[in-house]
Amino acid sequence: MVLLGIILFAVVYYNRPIQNKLPNTAGNTNIAQNQTTNIKDISLNEKGVVKKKIIVMPDINYKNLNKDTTLKELMGSRKEDLGIKQSLDMIVKSNESFTIGGNKISMRDILEKAFIKEGSVFEEKIEASGAVLPQKIKEYGIYVVQPGDNIWNIHFNILKEFYEHKGINVSSKADEPVDHGMSSGVGKILKFSETMVIIYNLVEKKVALSIDLLEPLSKIVVYNMDEVFSLLYEVNYDNIDRIQFDGKTIWIPAKKQ
């Protein structure tokens, strides 16, 4: 009789309605939302097998920019979002790596070395549990130095393309001195731009100390696109020659409201 009672109890227990086994989510919005998200993320095929779409990013390799269709489309899309076509080779995010001439470099490594060069500390936010919080992902423009390049012309090409995207035609002589040998507004922006870039030596794997010695295919110029465009967006091109620059700090006339 005892054995029969145990068997009957087991049958009743394991055949209860399934909802009684689910956790009660009443009053717990987070759990309910997480369950909804999981249901949306997962789909079933006709055979009942779980499917989930996985997006595989292409390897960002300089030599494949015009060969790899997926990579070409990715770079084209990122440049288009910034209004850039020719003046930069690649747009790379701060959590990505890229390859040039067989050298694979991570943006994180470049940024860490750049901070050290400036005497700063590359900081990460760490929770009490010890978990590292992800930093805001930023975009960086990469230009691979070619024979005959100089830093001034590299900056100037980006500036011209930025304004062309806004419908403003910048003269090829806009960077030349104006009356009495004074620097033009464009010239002052280009000079200030030298303080905003990172020159990275691909061979020695370190931030270069001089921006004047640009060896072809051995160095890259790295732009923080947030900084570059935040500066250019503040400039009213009609008043560009009113810009002041003392070698360290740049003053831009306030826009009229």
C-alpha positions, 0 to 999 in steps of 0.5 A: 500500500505504501509503494502504491501511494508513492507511485500515485503521488509521483504520477500526480506531481509530474503531470501537473499543468506546466504553468505551475513550474514557471516562475511567477513574473507578476510585478517583475518587468525585467524578467518578462521583458527578457523572456520576450526578447529571447522569443524574438531573437530565436526562430524555429524552422519546419523541423523545429530546430532552433535558428539564430542569425549570426552576422560575421564581419569581414576581415578588415585588410587594406589589400582587400579593400577593392577585392572583397565585396563585403569589405568594400561595401562595409567601408563604403557604408561607413564613409558615406555616413560621414560624407567621406569617399576618397580622403580616407582609406578605412573607417575602423571602430575602436573595438576592431582590428585591421591588417596592413602589409601583413601587420595586424593592429588593434585600435585598442593597442594604438589608443593605449600607446597614444595615451601613454605618449601624451602622459595620460592613462588609458582608463577603463570603468570597472564594476565592484564585481571586477567586470570591465564595462565596455567603453563607448565605441568610436570611429577612427579614420585611417589613412595609409601614407603613400609616396609623396604625401605630407601631413598638411595635404592629408588634412587638407583633402579631408577638409575639402571633402567634408565641405564638398559634402555640404555643398561648399567648394573649397579652393585648392589655394584656400590653405595658402597665406593671405595678406601680409603672409598671415595664415588663412582660416583654412591654414589655421584649421590644418595646423590645429589638426596636427594636434588631433591625429595619431601617427602610427608606425606599422613596422615598429608598432609604436606611435611616431614622435614626428609627424613630418617623417611619413614613410610610405606604407609604413605609417598610418594617420589615425583620426578620431572622427568625433573630434574632427567633425565636431570641430568642422561643424562649428565652423561657419565657412563664410567667417573662416578667416576670423579663426584665431590660433596661437599654436595650441588653442583655436578660437572659432567665431560663434555661429549666429542663432 
